[in-house]
Amino acid sequence: MDRHERLNALLEMVGQRARLDVEETAKELRVSPATIRRDLDHLAGRQLLTRTRGGAVPSNVAYDLPLRHKAARNAVEKQRIGAAAARLAERGMSVGINGGTTSTEVSRALATRPEFNSADGAPALTVVTNALNIAHELTVRQCIKIVATGGVARARSFELTGPLAEPVLNEVSLDLAFLGVDAIDPLRGLYAHHEAEATINRLLASRARQVVVVADSSKLGAYAFARICPTPEVDILITDSRAPREVVTAFELEGIEVIQV
């Protein structure tokens, strides 16, 4: 295993576990503890994890980690959040979904809802998305009509961004917009890592009658680079049961309905 492969492996591991121990990780990857320490220091320097005494933990600061490394982090919570979000959609609705691992779980839950399956194969739901992976997964579902925006694809998130994505969104009206975010704070608002993604997410939200943020508790109170929109523009926040009560209350005081699953 070369260094590049080892760094990727460490990111995968820290995404799946609450903590990495240097000695145990060194044995698992069959390298010296000193090598693991240097690798963890390198990743911590890029804010991809947080170093602790004798190991590392996931970073508390939101960062732009490639989608494949995010998928395993809080996977069970994201599946529950996705299922809860999908229950908000009704037959005949048009919904928007942006990119991200939690948003992907929303799309998968929508695709498996039996009430959206039509005997004649007619679409029971319209999904507008700028996420290539979501469009790809849902295209085979005859019960769902897929509208994909144009734009330039970002390799890290599979999202289409830029001015070519905007004309499609400017011409549609949505019942629901499901937004996965990199950070959300009761006072600061919603944030994404990348300014181009934030712009498209903001436009997606503006086209919807109701905005639903889907975010596991690690995203609450976190920081990211580009603002999507203020908190009061959100109608519902769906998160997991580990969200601190005081944080949930802060969102509720901003007029947001919080659903914990």
RODO-2510 file (C-alpha; in nm, 4 decimals, decimal comma):
residues 261
     n   res          X          Y          Z
     1     m     0,0000     0,0000     0,0000
     2     d     0,1544     0,3317    -0,1087
     3     r     0,1061     0,6609     0,0779
     4     h    -0,1822     0,7809    -0,1375
     5     e    -0,3706     0,4549    -0,0805
     6     r    -0,2921     0,4709     0,2903
     7     l    -0,4241     0,8267     0,3253
     8     n    -0,7445     0,7279     0,1480
     9     a    -0,7761     0,4270     0,3768
    10     l    -0,7354     0,6473     0,6840
    11     l    -1,0085     0,8814     0,5596
    12     e    -1,2385     0,5866     0,5014
    13     m    -1,1634     0,4561     0,8508
    14     v    -1,2168     0,7869     1,0289
    15     g    -1,5432     0,8230     0,8405
    16     q    -1,6662     0,4896     0,9752
    17     r    -1,5401     0,5092     1,3322
    18     a    -1,5686     0,7515     1,6189
    19     r    -1,1915     0,7425     1,6811
    20     l    -0,8692     0,6057     1,5350
    21     d    -0,5951     0,4720     1,7602
    22     v    -0,2424     0,5009     1,6238
    23     e    -0,1192     0,1629     1,7474
    24     e    -0,4282    -0,0295     1,6340
    25     t    -0,4381     0,1460     1,2983
    26     a    -0,0698     0,0759     1,2400
    27     k    -0,1282    -0,2956     1,2951
    28     e    -0,4347    -0,2922     1,0710
    29     l    -0,2510    -0,1219     0,7838
    30     r     0,0749    -0,3089     0,8523
    31     v     0,2941    -0,0022     0,8867
    32     s     0,4808     0,1555     1,1765
    33     p     0,3069     0,3785     1,4341
    34     a     0,5423     0,6590     1,3287
    35     t     0,4103     0,6354     0,9723
    36     i     0,0521     0,6554     1,0936
    37     r     0,1349     0,9580     1,3108
    38     r     0,2877     1,1378     1,0115
    39     d    -0,0140     1,0511     0,7959
    40     l    -0,2605     1,1696     1,0597
    41     d    -0,0633     1,4908     1,1076
    42     h    -0,0770     1,5472     0,7314
    43     l    -0,4537     1,4942     0,7169
    44     a    -0,5067     1,7109     1,0242
    45     g    -0,3067     1,9869     0,8570
    46     r    -0,5574     1,9770     0,5709
    47     q    -0,8471     1,9837     0,8228
    48     l    -0,9628     1,6396     0,7106
    49     l    -0,9599     1,5086     1,0679
    50     t    -0,8686     1,6227     1,4189
    51     r    -0,5631     1,4844     1,5959
    52     t    -0,6028     1,3615     1,9510
    53     r    -0,3586     1,2156     2,1993
    54     g    -0,2721     0,8766     2,0533
    55     g    -0,5006     0,8993     1,7514
    56     a    -0,7556     1,1047     1,5612
    57     v    -1,1280     1,1765     1,5407
    58     p    -1,3518     1,3206     1,2661
    59     s    -1,3128     1,6947     1,2328
    60     n    -1,5684     1,9253     1,3931
    61     v    -1,5155     2,1722     1,1107
    62     a    -1,7079     2,0960     0,7916
    63     y    -1,4690     2,0295     0,5034
    64     d    -1,4915     1,9353     0,1397
    65     l    -1,4229     1,5633     0,1555
    66     p    -1,4929     1,3630    -0,1603
    67     l    -1,8375     1,2017    -0,1593
    68     r    -1,7031     0,8472    -0,1514
    69     h    -1,5310     0,9212     0,1824
    70     k    -1,8436     1,0773     0,3329
    71     a    -2,0770     0,7898     0,2512
    72     a    -1,9922     0,5722     0,5499
    73     r    -1,9984     0,8502     0,8076
    74     n    -2,3166     0,8354     1,0177
    75     a    -2,4633     0,6034     0,7536
    76     v    -2,7422     0,4613     0,9712
    77     e    -2,8502     0,8077     1,0832
    78     k    -2,8530     0,9323     0,7248
    79     q    -3,0732     0,6424     0,6171
    80     r    -3,3227     0,7215     0,8924
    81     i    -3,3181     1,0887     0,8001
    82     g    -3,3721     1,0012     0,4346
    83     a    -3,6689     0,7795     0,5158
    84     a    -3,8287     1,0495     0,7331
    85     a    -3,7814     1,3101     0,4613
    86     a    -3,9292     1,0861     0,1934
    87     r    -4,2472     1,0518     0,3991
    88     l    -4,3108     1,4241     0,3493
    89     a    -4,3516     1,3805    -0,0258
    90     e    -4,6955     1,3068    -0,1676
    91     r    -4,8072     1,1624    -0,4977
    92     g    -4,8070     1,4199    -0,7755
    93     m    -4,5526     1,6489    -0,6118
    94     s    -4,2470     1,8055    -0,7711
    95     v    -3,9458     1,7923    -0,5418
    96     g    -3,5934     1,9239    -0,5675
    97     i    -3,2911     1,7385    -0,4305
    98     n    -2,9344     1,8653    -0,4203
    99     g    -2,6224     1,6520    -0,3950
   100     g    -2,4643     1,4863    -0,0920
   101     t    -2,4820     1,1616     0,0994
   102     t    -2,7896     1,2468     0,3062
   103     s    -2,9744     1,3813     0,0029
   104     t    -2,8889     1,0596    -0,1781
   105     e    -3,0573     0,8644     0,1022
   106     v    -3,3680     1,0816     0,0544
   107     s    -3,3775     0,9941    -0,3153
   108     r    -3,3360     0,6222    -0,2418
   109     a    -3,6179     0,6324     0,0116
   110     l    -3,8435     0,8106    -0,2374
   111     a    -3,7686     0,5479    -0,5007
   112     t    -3,8805     0,2632    -0,2763
   113     r    -4,2075     0,4107    -0,1512
   114     p    -4,4781     0,1686    -0,2720
   115     e    -4,7445     0,4395    -0,3069
   116     f    -4,5439     0,5980    -0,5865
   117     n    -4,5533     0,2815    -0,7978
   118     s    -4,8167     0,3058    -1,0704
   119     a    -4,9684     0,0062    -1,2431
   120     d    -4,9506     0,1890    -1,5775
   121     g    -4,5951     0,3051    -1,5164
   122     a    -4,6926     0,6733    -1,5224
   123     p    -4,4670     0,8970    -1,3102
   124     a    -4,6110     0,9634    -0,9662
   125     l    -4,3373     1,2049    -0,8617
   126     t    -4,1135     1,4566    -1,0371
   127     v    -3,7600     1,4989    -0,9038
   128     v    -3,5454     1,7936    -1,0077
   129     t    -3,1802     1,7473    -0,9174
   130     n    -2,8350     1,8811    -0,9950
   131     a    -2,6715     1,5627    -0,8621
   132     l    -2,5481     1,3220    -1,1283
   133     n    -2,5469     1,0200    -0,8969
   134     i    -2,9063     1,0809    -0,7874
   135     a    -3,0255     1,1289    -1,1463
   136     h    -2,8444     0,8089    -1,2457
   137     e    -2,9976     0,6021    -0,9647
   138     l    -3,3525     0,7283    -1,0189
   139     t    -3,3588     0,7101    -1,3982
   140     v    -3,4450     0,3397    -1,3862
   141     r    -3,7495     0,4096    -1,1661
   142     q    -4,0452     0,4432    -1,4011
   143     c    -4,2568     0,5883    -1,1197
   144     i    -4,0303     0,8944    -1,0982
   145     k    -3,9800     1,1603    -1,3625
   146     i    -3,6252     1,2961    -1,3517
   147     v    -3,5308     1,6504    -1,4478
   148     a    -3,1554     1,7105    -1,4345
   149     t    -3,0057     2,0569    -1,4478
   150     g    -2,7214     2,1397    -1,6782
   151     g    -2,3913     2,2655    -1,5495
   152     v    -2,0332     2,1676    -1,4848
   153     a    -1,9829     1,8534    -1,2766
   154     r    -1,7807     1,8688    -0,9558
   155     a    -1,5909     1,5447    -0,9053
   156     r    -1,6037     1,5674    -0,5259
   157     s    -1,9821     1,5921    -0,4930
   158     f    -2,1170     1,4809    -0,8356
   159     e    -2,3133     1,8086    -0,8423
   160     l    -2,3727     2,0186    -1,1528
   161     t    -2,3003     2,3857    -1,0877
   162     g    -2,2434     2,7111    -1,2687
   163     p    -2,4568     2,9338    -1,4949
   164     l    -2,5604     2,6425    -1,7180
   165     a    -2,7514     2,4923    -1,4231
   166     e    -2,9496     2,8062    -1,3463
   167     p    -3,1879     2,8313    -1,6481
   168     v    -3,3578     2,4997    -1,5668
   169     l    -3,4161     2,5927    -1,2030
   170     n    -3,5459     2,9371    -1,3000
   171     e    -3,8214     2,7706    -1,5035
   172     v    -3,9593     2,5242    -1,2462
   173     s    -4,1759     2,5397    -0,9353
   174     l    -4,1274     2,2873    -0,6565
   175     d    -4,3479     2,1650    -0,3747
   176     l    -4,0514     2,0561    -0,1646
   177     a    -3,6781     2,1175    -0,1752
   178     f    -3,4650     1,8660     0,0144
   179     l    -3,1302     2,0230     0,0932
   180     g    -2,8310     1,8396     0,2251
   181     v    -2,5865     2,0898     0,3765
   182     d    -2,2298     2,0891     0,5004
   183     a    -2,3168     2,3054     0,8009
   184     i    -2,6245     2,4627     0,9550
   185     d    -2,6385     2,6999     1,2496
   186     p    -2,9468     2,8560     1,4139
   187     l    -2,8049     3,2070     1,3765
   188     r    -2,5638     3,1919     1,0829
   189     g    -2,7766     2,9862     0,8447
   190     l    -2,7021     2,7101     0,5936
   191     y    -2,3586     2,6593     0,4396
   192     a    -2,1820     2,4574     0,1715
   193     h    -1,8120     2,4040     0,1162
   194     h    -1,8118     2,5370    -0,2375
   195     e    -1,9543     2,8719    -0,3472
   196     a    -2,0892     2,7341    -0,6779
   197     e    -2,2821     2,4616    -0,4943
   198     a    -2,4156     2,7187    -0,2492
   199     t    -2,5479     2,9289    -0,5370
   200     i    -2,7376     2,6380    -0,6931
   201     n    -2,8693     2,5230    -0,3553
   202     r    -2,9935     2,8766    -0,2848
   203     l    -3,1773     2,8843    -0,6160
   204     l    -3,3232     2,5382    -0,5556
   205     a    -3,4587     2,6538    -0,2199
   206     s    -3,6059     2,9707    -0,3712
   207     r    -3,8137     2,7667    -0,6176
   208     a    -3,9850     2,5591    -0,3457
   209     r    -4,2958     2,6187    -0,1384
   210     q    -4,1327     2,4326     0,1500
   211     v    -3,7614     2,3883     0,2278
   212     v    -3,6527     2,0773     0,4177
   213     v    -3,2941     2,0507     0,5410
   214     v    -3,1644     1,6969     0,5942
   215     a    -2,8544     1,6935     0,8139
   216     d    -2,7131     1,4557     1,0721
   217     s    -2,6248     1,6061     1,4095
   218     s    -2,2559     1,6501     1,3202
   219     k    -2,3598     1,9293     1,0797
   220     l    -2,5445     2,1306     1,3447
   221     g    -2,3461     2,4311     1,4623
   222     a    -2,0610     2,3477     1,2227
   223     y    -1,8787     2,5864     0,9898
   224     a    -1,8340     2,5829     0,6131
   225     f    -1,7236     2,8371     0,3544
   226     a    -2,0194     2,9550     0,1463
   227     r    -2,3619     3,0611     0,2728
   228     i    -2,6684     2,9092     0,1090
   229     c    -2,9442     3,1040     0,2825
   230     p    -3,0514     3,2372     0,6244
   231     t    -3,2015     2,9944     0,8749
   232     p    -3,5533     3,1495     0,8665
   233     e    -3,5904     3,0393     0,5034
   234     v    -3,5990     2,6779     0,6246
   235     d    -3,9332     2,5205     0,7147
   236     i    -3,8243     2,1794     0,8472
   237     l    -3,4963     2,0376     0,9765
   238     i    -3,4655     1,6594     0,9917
   239     t    -3,1747     1,5340     1,2000
   240     d    -3,0847     1,2404     1,4222
   241     s    -3,1588     1,1786     1,7879
   242     r    -2,8056     1,2722     1,8965
   243     a    -2,8671     1,6419     1,8317
   244     p    -2,8304     1,8294     2,1644
   245     r    -3,1575     1,9530     2,3092
   246     e    -3,0303     2,3108     2,3400
   247     v    -2,9371     2,3180     1,9712
   248     v    -3,2764     2,1800     1,8702
   249     t    -3,4444     2,4456     2,0841
   250     a    -3,2370     2,7178     1,9159
   251     f    -3,3644     2,6082     1,5748
   252     e    -3,7215     2,5921     1,7026
   253     l    -3,6921     2,9470     1,8329
   254     e    -3,6118     3,0496     1,4743
   255     g    -3,9484     2,9066     1,3664
   256     i    -3,8155     2,5800     1,2247
   257     e    -3,9930     2,2493     1,2810
   258     v    -3,7306     1,9989     1,3948
   259     i    -3,7859     1,6286     1,3372
   260     q    -3,5453     1,3926     1,5133
   261     v    -3,5201     1,0307     1,4064
***
